[in-house]
């Protein structure tokens, strides 16, 4: 298969499908015939299950068919071990398997959260330019807002309640002018407000122990779609990437013909 293979200690990587998502190299349910040095068949094996480890990569449960002694004694079998054994035994696919998607990866989470933060900053910068054109006083409004926030913090620290009340009224007036300016320019004023970050990961998507945060798991499908669109944009251009991001493939059961690059290997195929 013409899958992109990023540099890693093993050199083997998940397959990038036509939908931009990552898939296991071997399909669940696939059956392979293995051959010895004398061209005789030494047995058939099937991929009964697959799993993924951030440390070890793709992992497979491989069963020997026909009641013969297990050819693969280790459990689970790594992608590197499986590929090397299949190459040595000149494995031939007897029955195709079903494409299985790689679970959410930490690298995908990190890329998504960084990408969203960068997009937010770009959008805010573009909005400021637009506001400066339609509402020249906006720059002064921003300065007044920051000064009012600083003065309010000082007054609260000094427990000057009279001054706090006065500053709050002034601050609300500044926010009101800001909202009206944004409405005239067709801009959502919330684009300028600080993003509320997850208390568990601080908005990075990963906990202190390096594990994927609950906020990322709750947004799993969106993160996968965003990363799929990013890969497709690199390969096919922005128009197709935006379609995948906005339309997505959620709820669609994909066969190998749907997801695998044309002209690639036949490790994965439709198991129906």
Backbone bond lengths (Angstrom), bond angles and torsions (degrees), N, CA, C in turn:
res aa  C-N    CA-C-N  psi(-1)  N-CA   C-N-CA  omega(-1)  CA-C   N-CA-C  phi
1 X - - - 1.447 - - 1.499 110.37 -
2 X 1.328 115.56 144.32 1.453 120.55 179.93 1.510 109.47 -84.00
3 X 1.311 117.36 56.09 1.456 121.40 -178.56 1.515 109.36 -87.58
4 X 1.348 115.82 146.46 1.450 118.40 177.39 1.515 108.13 -73.53
5 X 1.310 117.06 135.94 1.456 120.74 -178.37 1.531 108.73 -123.75
6 X 1.320 115.77 100.78 1.448 120.54 178.96 1.517 109.54 -70.34
7 X 1.317 115.70 157.59 1.458 120.51 -179.28 1.523 110.91 -68.15
8 X 1.285 115.91 129.09 1.461 122.95 178.96 1.509 106.27 -152.64
9 X 1.309 116.26 166.66 1.462 118.60 -176.57 1.522 111.24 -57.56
10 X 1.337 117.36 -37.10 1.452 120.52 -177.92 1.514 112.47 -85.50
11 X 1.339 116.88 -26.84 1.459 120.89 -176.98 1.504 112.75 87.90
12 X 1.347 119.14 -15.64 1.453 122.43 -179.83 1.518 109.89 -99.24
13 X 1.334 115.29 137.34 1.454 120.95 -177.09 1.521 110.67 -134.22
14 X 1.334 117.88 162.12 1.466 119.76 174.14 1.530 110.95 -58.35
15 X 1.315 115.53 157.08 1.461 121.38 -179.76 1.528 109.89 -84.37
16 X 1.326 116.56 135.90 1.458 121.54 174.01 1.525 107.42 -90.23
17 X 1.337 116.47 115.29 1.455 120.97 -177.55 1.514 112.92 -80.15
18 X 1.316 116.39 173.41 1.456 121.31 178.34 1.518 112.09 -64.87
19 X 1.324 117.24 -18.39 1.458 120.88 176.81 1.525 111.78 -91.39
20 X 1.338 116.82 4.58 1.454 121.26 177.88 1.511 114.84 84.22
21 X 1.326 117.44 -5.41 1.462 120.76 -178.98 1.526 111.02 -87.94
22 X 1.329 115.57 165.36 1.456 121.03 -178.28 1.525 110.34 -97.59
23 X 1.336 116.09 136.93 1.463 121.85 -177.64 1.524 110.80 -129.83
24 X 1.338 114.11 154.87 1.457 120.29 173.93 1.524 109.26 -65.43
25 X 1.331 116.39 149.30 1.462 121.40 -179.07 1.520 112.53 -69.10
26 X 1.328 117.56 -29.06 1.468 121.25 -178.58 1.523 109.62 -121.63
27 X 1.338 115.47 136.63 1.447 120.91 -177.45 1.514 113.32 -83.33
28 X 1.326 116.22 142.65 1.459 121.17 177.92 1.532 109.16 -69.17
29 X 1.336 115.81 132.45 1.455 121.31 -178.44 1.510 113.69 96.67
30 X 1.329 117.13 -9.64 1.458 120.25 179.63 1.538 110.22 -67.71
31 X 1.340 116.30 143.22 1.464 121.94 178.38 1.526 108.18 -118.23
32 X 1.327 116.11 134.78 1.459 121.56 -178.89 1.528 110.27 -126.49
33 X 1.319 114.84 139.43 1.460 121.15 173.52 1.526 107.75 -96.54
34 X 1.341 116.73 133.34 1.458 122.09 -179.19 1.527 109.39 -110.55
35 X 1.343 116.16 145.04 1.463 121.07 -174.33 1.518 111.15 -125.69
36 X 1.325 115.10 145.48 1.455 121.60 178.72 1.518 111.48 -89.25
37 X 1.334 115.26 -171.08 1.467 120.31 -176.76 1.515 112.75 -67.58
38 X 1.329 116.79 -25.60 1.473 120.36 -178.42 1.529 111.90 -94.70
39 X 1.324 115.55 18.55 1.466 121.86 178.85 1.520 113.30 68.74
40 X 1.345 118.33 6.95 1.456 118.71 177.99 1.530 108.87 -85.80
41 X 1.320 114.61 147.80 1.462 119.14 179.36 1.528 108.92 -74.05
42 X 1.318 116.60 127.28 1.461 120.04 -179.23 1.528 112.10 -99.53
43 X 1.332 116.62 -5.52 1.463 119.06 177.15 1.517 111.86 152.73
44 X 1.308 114.35 168.85 1.464 121.16 176.38 1.525 109.28 -120.19
45 X 1.322 115.51 144.10 1.462 121.00 178.15 1.522 109.11 -129.25
46 X 1.325 115.29 157.32 1.457 120.22 176.87 1.519 109.69 -130.12
47 X 1.332 115.57 146.27 1.460 121.07 174.73 1.533 106.77 -84.88
48 X 1.329 117.02 105.68 1.462 119.76 -174.11 1.524 113.09 -90.19
49 X 1.329 117.92 -22.16 1.468 120.88 179.59 1.526 109.15 -164.15
50 X 1.322 115.00 161.86 1.466 119.33 177.11 1.524 109.28 -141.61
51 X 1.320 115.89 154.06 1.457 121.97 179.22 1.518 107.40 -148.19
52 X 1.328 116.34 170.60 1.461 119.05 -179.40 1.520 110.01 -136.74
53 X 1.322 115.15 136.81 1.455 122.67 177.11 1.522 108.46 -123.02
54 X 1.333 116.84 132.50 1.470 119.71 178.55 1.528 110.69 -60.72
55 X 1.306 117.33 -28.23 1.471 120.94 -178.96 1.515 112.73 -86.63
56 X 1.350 117.65 -41.52 1.462 120.76 -173.30 1.523 113.64 -104.71
57 X 1.319 117.34 -10.65 1.460 119.92 179.92 1.522 112.39 83.46
58 X 1.324 116.53 -145.49 1.463 121.33 -177.83 1.530 111.06 -72.80
59 X 1.320 115.17 135.96 1.461 121.90 179.83 1.527 108.90 -128.65
60 X 1.336 116.31 140.93 1.455 120.66 -175.02 1.523 111.71 -131.01
61 X 1.338 114.59 147.07 1.461 121.36 167.76 1.520 105.63 -99.26
62 X 1.330 116.85 119.27 1.464 122.01 -176.43 1.519 108.87 -118.22
63 X 1.319 116.57 122.81 1.458 122.20 -178.37 1.529 110.89 -109.83
64 X 1.328 116.49 139.25 1.460 121.79 175.93 1.527 109.13 -87.51
65 X 1.313 116.74 131.31 1.466 121.31 -177.04 1.522 111.67 -92.47
66 X 1.318 115.46 165.80 1.457 121.55 174.47 1.508 114.99 78.62
67 X 1.331 117.51 16.94 1.456 120.40 177.40 1.513 114.19 71.84
68 X 1.323 117.97 11.51 1.460 120.65 -179.62 1.521 111.13 -82.14
69 X 1.322 115.63 166.23 1.454 121.52 178.54 1.522 109.07 -62.71
70 X 1.329 115.93 140.33 1.458 120.26 -177.98 1.526 112.01 -57.49
71 X 1.318 115.27 126.89 1.462 120.62 177.86 1.526 109.58 -76.14
72 X 1.342 115.61 -39.85 1.464 120.80 177.67 1.530 107.70 -101.80
73 X 1.308 116.43 109.38 1.468 120.38 -177.77 1.528 111.77 -87.38
74 X 1.314 116.99 -24.59 1.468 119.02 -179.62 1.523 110.39 -80.19
75 X 1.322 116.11 145.84 1.467 121.83 179.38 1.529 108.73 -141.73
76 X 1.312 119.09 122.42 1.468 125.41 -3.83 1.529 111.43 -80.50
77 X 1.327 114.87 171.26 1.466 121.54 178.65 1.522 108.44 -98.75
78 X 1.320 116.35 129.68 1.463 119.36 178.63 1.536 110.37 -74.23
79 X 1.316 116.01 160.20 1.462 121.11 177.53 1.523 110.72 -59.69
80 X 1.309 116.95 -39.98 1.465 120.83 -178.28 1.533 111.00 -64.24
81 X 1.327 114.85 -44.69 1.463 120.08 179.79 1.528 110.59 -65.66
82 X 1.316 116.92 -44.12 1.463 121.30 -178.94 1.522 111.00 -64.03
83 X 1.316 117.36 -46.56 1.462 121.43 -179.08 1.523 111.60 -63.74
84 X 1.334 116.07 -40.92 1.464 120.21 179.95 1.526 110.89 -65.37
85 X 1.333 116.68 -41.80 1.465 120.55 -179.51 1.522 110.41 -67.90
86 X 1.312 117.44 -42.46 1.458 121.25 178.79 1.526 110.81 -62.93
87 X 1.329 116.24 -38.42 1.471 119.90 179.25 1.528 110.18 -66.79
88 X 1.338 116.90 -44.01 1.464 120.99 -178.42 1.528 111.22 -65.35
89 X 1.334 116.52 -38.74 1.473 120.89 -177.43 1.531 112.57 -92.95
90 X 1.327 116.66 10.65 1.472 121.94 177.96 1.534 110.33 47.94
91 X 1.321 115.24 53.42 1.465 121.42 -177.04 1.522 111.61 -59.79
92 X 1.313 115.71 138.37 1.459 121.99 176.19 1.524 108.95 -122.77
93 X 1.322 115.47 133.19 1.458 119.26 -179.37 1.519 110.77 -72.28
94 X 1.325 115.64 126.10 1.463 122.07 178.76 1.524 110.13 -99.40
95 X 1.318 115.49 -38.32 1.465 121.03 179.17 1.528 108.02 -138.08
96 X 1.321 117.17 131.70 1.468 119.55 -178.27 1.519 112.19 -72.32
97 X 1.318 115.39 158.83 1.459 121.37 177.44 1.518 110.77 -111.99
98 X 1.304 116.33 -179.41 1.455 122.75 -178.21 1.523 110.73 -103.14
99 X 1.327 115.54 136.08 1.465 120.33 179.56 1.519 110.94 -64.74
100 X 1.328 116.39 130.63 1.458 122.08 178.47 1.524 108.80 -119.52
101 X 1.322 116.17 133.02 1.467 120.53 -177.82 1.523 111.35 -81.58
102 X 1.325 115.47 141.04 1.462 121.94 175.76 1.533 108.32 -66.42
103 X 1.339 118.90 137.99 1.469 120.26 178.28 1.524 111.77 -66.34
104 X 1.304 115.35 168.70 1.463 121.24 -179.07 1.526 111.38 -55.07
105 X 1.328 116.48 129.35 1.459 121.87 -177.53 1.529 111.42 -103.31
106 X 1.320 115.87 151.77 1.458 120.34 177.44 1.525 111.24 -61.25
107 X 1.321 116.20 -36.77 1.468 119.60 179.30 1.519 110.96 -64.59
108 X 1.336 117.36 -34.82 1.464 120.74 177.49 1.532 110.47 -68.29
109 X 1.327 116.11 -40.76 1.466 120.76 179.07 1.521 110.40 -62.16
110 X 1.338 116.59 -48.50 1.464 121.04 -179.33 1.523 111.19 -61.07
111 X 1.329 116.81 -44.96 1.461 120.42 179.99 1.525 111.09 -61.76
112 X 1.334 116.99 -40.49 1.466 121.29 -178.66 1.522 111.19 -65.29
113 X 1.322 117.07 -50.04 1.463 119.80 -177.04 1.525 111.67 -64.90
114 X 1.314 117.32 -39.43 1.468 120.34 176.73 1.526 110.33 -67.04
115 X 1.326 116.01 -39.40 1.464 120.28 179.42 1.511 111.95 -65.03
116 X 1.333 117.35 -40.61 1.463 121.57 179.13 1.525 111.45 -66.29
117 X 1.332 116.36 -38.75 1.460 120.07 178.18 1.527 110.69 -66.09
118 X 1.323 116.81 -42.52 1.461 120.70 178.34 1.523 110.97 -63.62
119 X 1.330 116.20 -40.91 1.467 120.44 179.24 1.526 110.64 -64.54
120 X 1.321 116.89 -42.11 1.458 120.32 178.76 1.520 111.12 -59.83
121 X 1.328 117.44 -42.31 1.465 121.24 179.23 1.527 111.07 -66.44
122 X 1.348 116.56 -40.63 1.469 119.48 178.69 1.524 110.98 -65.17
123 X 1.335 115.89 -43.44 1.466 120.39 179.98 1.522 111.26 -62.96
124 X 1.337 116.35 -40.49 1.467 120.21 179.41 1.524 110.77 -65.85
125 X 1.332 116.55 -40.29 1.460 120.50 179.03 1.529 110.86 -64.66
126 X 1.338 116.37 -42.36 1.469 120.50 178.71 1.526 110.45 -65.22
127 X 1.335 116.66 -38.04 1.463 120.74 179.45 1.522 111.01 -65.95
128 X 1.320 117.22 -38.09 1.467 120.54 178.36 1.522 111.18 -64.22
129 X 1.326 115.52 -39.54 1.470 119.13 178.02 1.527 110.56 -64.00
130 X 1.320 115.97 -43.45 1.465 120.93 179.82 1.526 110.85 -64.52
131 X 1.330 116.75 -41.01 1.454 120.70 179.65 1.524 111.43 -67.16
132 X 1.324 115.94 -36.81 1.465 119.67 179.14 1.523 110.72 -62.60
133 X 1.347 115.89 -30.68 1.465 120.15 179.67 1.526 111.58 -78.45
134 X 1.324 116.94 -38.72 1.466 120.49 -175.86 1.534 112.71 -93.76
135 X 1.320 117.18 -19.87 1.460 121.90 -176.57 1.530 108.14 -145.01
136 X 1.346 116.81 81.76 1.475 121.13 -175.11 1.526 113.86 -55.17
137 X 1.332 117.42 -25.02 1.463 119.60 -177.45 1.519 112.50 -80.12
138 X 1.334 117.63 1.28 1.465 120.26 -175.75 1.523 112.14 -62.70
139 X 1.332 117.12 -39.27 1.469 120.25 179.88 1.529 109.96 -59.37
140 X 1.340 116.06 -41.78 1.454 119.99 177.59 1.510 111.65 -65.70
141 X 1.337 115.72 -35.52 1.464 120.47 178.27 1.525 110.77 -64.52
142 X 1.333 116.06 -41.52 1.472 120.24 178.68 1.523 110.95 -63.43
143 X 1.328 116.04 -41.60 1.460 119.59 179.37 1.525 110.12 -64.88
144 X 1.338 115.87 -44.23 1.465 120.15 179.37 1.529 111.23 -62.44
145 X 1.325 116.51 -36.64 1.470 120.66 179.56 1.524 110.46 -64.06
146 X 1.333 117.44 -45.80 1.458 121.06 -179.54 1.531 111.22 -65.14
147 X 1.339 116.51 -40.84 1.465 120.11 179.37 1.527 110.64 -65.48
148 X 1.348 115.70 -39.90 1.469 119.99 179.81 1.524 110.71 -65.77
149 X 1.327 117.09 -38.82 1.464 120.79 178.71 1.525 111.21 -64.35
150 X 1.337 116.33 -41.58 1.468 120.52 179.25 1.528 110.48 -66.41
151 X 1.342 116.48 -43.58 1.466 120.60 -179.49 1.526 110.67 -65.16
152 X 1.323 116.30 -38.46 1.457 120.85 179.32 1.528 111.03 -65.06
153 X 1.329 116.32 -40.72 1.465 120.42 178.34 1.526 110.71 -63.11
154 X 1.345 117.05 -40.58 1.466 120.73 178.93 1.526 110.93 -65.35
155 X 1.326 116.02 -42.38 1.465 120.20 -178.73 1.525 111.44 -65.57
156 X 1.323 116.02 -38.79 1.465 120.17 178.73 1.528 110.40 -67.20
157 X 1.347 115.73 -39.73 1.467 119.71 178.95 1.527 111.00 -64.39
158 X 1.349 116.51 -34.63 1.464 121.69 179.84 1.524 111.90 -84.55
159 X 1.331 116.03 -2.77 1.469 122.44 -179.29 1.533 111.26 56.51
160 X 1.347 114.88 35.68 1.465 121.23 176.23 1.524 107.68 -88.61
161 X 1.315 116.87 87.00 1.457 121.85 -171.33 1.531 113.05 -66.67
162 X 1.337 116.68 -33.52 1.469 119.59 178.52 1.523 109.70 -65.24
163 X 1.312 115.80 -46.23 1.469 120.48 179.58 1.532 110.44 -66.22
164 X 1.324 117.72 -37.55 1.462 121.60 178.40 1.530 110.36 -60.04
165 X 1.323 117.03 -45.33 1.464 121.01 179.72 1.523 110.93 -61.51
166 X 1.319 116.04 -42.50 1.475 120.90 -179.94 1.530 110.70 -64.86
167 X 1.334 116.25 -43.72 1.469 120.47 -178.61 1.530 111.71 -68.27
168 X 1.316 117.36 -34.60 1.464 120.32 178.19 1.528 110.25 -62.97
169 X 1.341 116.35 -42.37 1.473 119.52 178.49 1.521 110.56 -62.46
170 X 1.328 116.55 -42.32 1.468 120.46 179.35 1.535 110.78 -65.93
171 X 1.322 114.18 -39.46 1.464 119.08 -179.04 1.531 111.14 -65.84
172 X 1.321 116.91 -40.70 1.458 120.79 178.54 1.522 111.18 -64.85
173 X 1.334 116.21 -34.30 1.469 119.86 176.91 1.527 110.54 -65.66
174 X 1.330 115.79 -41.50 1.474 120.52 178.69 1.527 109.91 -63.00
175 X 1.339 116.85 -43.15 1.462 120.87 179.30 1.519 111.33 -64.85
176 X 1.334 116.53 -36.04 1.456 120.18 178.46 1.514 111.74 -64.30
177 X 1.339 116.84 -42.64 1.468 121.30 177.53 1.533 110.07 -64.09
178 X 1.291 115.18 -39.40 1.472 121.37 179.86 1.529 110.41 -63.57
179 X 1.323 116.40 -43.63 1.468 120.47 -179.69 1.519 111.28 -65.03
180 X 1.331 117.72 -42.80 1.462 121.10 179.18 1.523 111.40 -62.34
181 X 1.341 116.39 -40.74 1.462 120.35 179.33 1.529 110.85 -63.43
182 X 1.328 115.53 -41.17 1.466 120.01 179.78 1.529 110.77 -66.68
183 X 1.314 116.91 -40.14 1.463 120.30 179.49 1.520 111.04 -63.30
184 X 1.342 117.18 -39.80 1.476 120.53 178.11 1.527 111.12 -64.69
185 X 1.325 115.97 -32.95 1.469 120.22 -178.60 1.524 112.28 -89.60
186 X 1.349 117.28 -2.60 1.464 120.00 -179.19 1.515 112.77 72.01
187 X 1.327 116.58 35.03 1.465 121.89 -177.28 1.523 109.66 -118.80
188 X 1.327 116.15 138.23 1.457 121.49 175.63 1.524 108.04 -77.49
189 X 1.320 117.01 117.21 1.463 121.43 -175.41 1.532 112.04 -60.52
190 X 1.338 117.02 -22.71 1.465 119.79 -178.34 1.522 113.09 -65.32
191 X 1.346 116.00 -14.36 1.469 119.07 -179.04 1.528 111.28 -65.23
192 X 1.338 116.35 -20.88 1.461 120.07 -178.50 1.529 112.43 -95.30
193 X 1.307 116.46 -6.47 1.457 119.49 -176.89 1.530 111.29 -87.06
194 X 1.319 117.88 150.24 1.476 120.93 178.58 1.530 110.67 -60.09
195 X 1.317 115.99 140.73 1.460 120.63 179.26 1.526 109.17 -78.68
196 X 1.326 115.29 134.01 1.463 119.33 177.80 1.529 108.54 -75.31
197 X 1.312 115.99 116.76 1.460 120.52 -174.26 1.525 111.57 -95.22
198 X 1.332 113.80 151.28 1.466 120.51 179.83 1.529 109.88 -61.41
199 X 1.322 118.31 131.48 1.472 120.36 -179.40 1.525 113.76 -70.27
200 X 1.324 116.79 -15.80 1.463 119.90 -177.10 1.534 112.95 -89.63
201 X 1.349 116.27 -32.10 1.475 118.71 -176.26 1.526 112.92 -124.79
202 X 1.324 116.96 -4.08 1.461 119.55 179.16 1.514 113.94 70.40
203 X 1.329 116.52 17.77 1.462 119.64 178.34 1.513 114.26 89.04
204 X 1.332 117.40 12.57 1.466 120.17 179.21 1.520 112.45 -95.94
205 X 1.344 116.55 -19.69 1.461 120.18 -178.25 1.522 113.27 90.03
206 X 1.343 117.13 -10.99 1.468 121.58 -179.48 1.527 109.47 -124.95
207 X 1.330 116.03 135.38 1.465 120.70 177.96 1.524 110.55 -72.14
208 X 1.319 116.01 171.94 1.467 120.81 179.56 1.521 112.31 -59.97
209 X 1.333 116.50 -30.46 1.470 120.22 179.59 1.523 112.47 -82.02
210 X 1.340 116.66 3.12 1.457 120.95 177.20 1.510 114.99 89.47
211 X 1.338 116.93 -3.84 1.458 120.20 -179.43 1.531 110.95 -83.46
212 X 1.336 116.11 155.96 1.459 121.37 179.87 1.528 109.49 -65.96
213 X 1.323 116.38 132.00 1.457 122.38 -176.71 1.528 110.94 -75.82
214 X 1.323 115.32 157.99 1.465 120.96 179.39 1.525 111.44 -61.74
215 X 1.331 117.50 -31.71 1.466 119.96 179.75 1.526 110.86 -65.30
216 X 1.325 117.34 -32.90 1.459 121.04 178.07 1.526 110.77 -74.55
217 X 1.331 116.49 -39.94 1.469 119.41 178.33 1.524 110.34 -62.92
218 X 1.328 117.25 -36.23 1.453 120.70 178.39 1.525 111.65 -67.43
219 X 1.319 116.27 -22.53 1.461 121.76 -178.30 1.529 110.81 -111.99
220 X 1.334 116.67 25.73 1.457 122.39 -171.77 1.529 113.26 -56.62
221 X 1.319 117.97 -49.04 1.463 120.60 -175.98 1.523 111.43 -63.69
222 X 1.316 117.40 -41.37 1.462 121.02 178.78 1.533 110.49 -63.70
223 X 1.331 116.81 -40.70 1.463 120.47 179.50 1.522 110.31 -64.47
224 X 1.331 116.81 -42.07 1.459 120.13 179.18 1.530 110.81 -64.61
225 X 1.310 116.99 -42.90 1.464 120.67 179.93 1.520 111.06 -64.64
226 X 1.334 116.32 -39.90 1.464 120.63 179.90 1.529 110.09 -63.63
227 X 1.326 117.08 -44.72 1.461 120.42 179.95 1.526 111.46 -68.32
228 X 1.335 117.14 -36.26 1.463 120.27 177.17 1.519 110.02 -62.65
229 X 1.340 116.72 -43.77 1.462 120.94 178.93 1.528 110.93 -63.44
230 X 1.325 116.17 -37.66 1.472 120.01 178.89 1.524 111.08 -63.38
231 X 1.327 116.44 -43.30 1.475 119.47 179.24 1.529 110.86 -65.55
232 X 1.329 116.42 -40.88 1.462 119.64 -178.67 1.522 111.46 -69.37
233 X 1.331 116.86 -34.33 1.457 119.42 177.59 1.520 110.45 -63.24
234 X 1.329 115.76 -38.96 1.465 119.59 178.03 1.521 111.42 -64.63
235 X 1.339 115.79 -31.85 1.463 119.85 -174.59 1.530 113.87 -95.57
236 X 1.349 116.37 -43.03 1.459 119.88 -171.67 1.524 114.54 -116.50
237 X 1.330 118.17 -12.39 1.454 119.61 -178.49 1.520 111.99 110.60
238 X 1.322 115.09 168.49 1.454 121.85 -170.46 1.530 113.55 -71.20
239 X 1.319 119.14 -35.50 1.468 120.90 -174.84 1.530 111.44 -60.38
240 X 1.334 117.18 -47.94 1.465 120.57 -179.75 1.527 110.55 -68.44
241 X 1.326 116.39 -36.39 1.460 120.13 179.77 1.523 111.13 -63.18
242 X 1.325 117.61 -41.70 1.459 121.36 179.38 1.516 111.27 -65.63
243 X 1.326 116.82 -34.61 1.464 119.78 178.09 1.532 110.56 -63.58
244 X 1.321 115.74 -46.02 1.465 120.10 -179.78 1.520 110.46 -64.26
245 X 1.345 116.06 -40.84 1.465 119.35 -179.32 1.529 111.34 -64.47
246 X 1.336 116.71 -44.33 1.463 120.98 -174.75 1.522 113.04 -82.76
247 X 1.336 117.22 -39.67 1.464 120.59 -178.35 1.530 110.96 -88.63
248 X 1.331 114.91 -42.67 1.462 120.44 177.33 1.512 113.58 67.80
249 X 1.322 114.80 -179.40 1.467 121.31 177.93 1.516 109.96 -128.24
250 X 1.334 116.57 17.02 1.457 120.29 -178.16 1.528 110.23 -60.91
251 X 1.311 116.07 133.08 1.453 120.73 178.59 1.509 113.45 84.52
252 X 1.337 117.17 -0.47 1.464 120.73 180.00 1.518 109.23 -102.68
253 X 1.335 117.41 124.82 1.459 119.99 177.67 1.521 108.06 -84.35
254 X 1.310 116.42 117.23 1.453 122.07 -174.04 1.519 111.43 -98.91
255 X 1.311 115.44 137.79 1.452 120.48 172.98 1.516 107.98 -93.46
256 X 1.313 116.07 172.83 1.462 119.87 179.35 1.523 110.94 -61.17
257 X 1.331 117.10 -36.33 1.465 120.39 -179.99 1.525 110.82 -62.73
258 X 1.340 116.79 -28.93 1.453 120.38 -179.98 1.522 112.19 -76.00
259 X 1.327 117.25 -35.17 1.456 119.65 -168.19 1.518 115.20 -109.38
260 X 1.319 118.31 -20.17 1.454 118.34 -173.17 1.520 112.38 -89.67
261 X 1.336 116.68 140.04 1.456 120.30 178.26 1.523 111.61 -56.68
262 X 1.323 116.26 137.94 1.459 121.11 -178.05 1.526 110.55 -63.16
263 X 1.318 115.39 136.04 1.459 119.70 177.12 1.511 113.72 83.92
264 X 1.353 116.09 8.84 1.453 119.05 -178.24 1.521 111.15 -86.45
265 X 1.331 115.51 -172.13 1.457 120.14 178.44 1.511 109.72 -71.15
266 X 1.316 115.83 170.60 1.454 120.27 -177.45 1.518 110.51 -108.39
267 X 1.327 116.95 36.21 1.458 119.14 179.09 1.523 110.13 -64.52
268 X 1.333 115.69 -36.64 1.450 119.71 -179.46 1.518 109.52 -114.60
269 X 1.304 115.95 137.83 1.454 119.67 172.82 1.502 110.02 -152.65
270 X 1.307 114.61 171.70 1.456 120.32 -178.00 1.526 109.64 -66.07
271 X 1.331 115.83 122.84 1.458 119.54 -177.25 1.514 113.72 -86.72
272 X 1.324 118.81 5.10 1.467 119.64 -178.19 1.505 112.06 -81.11
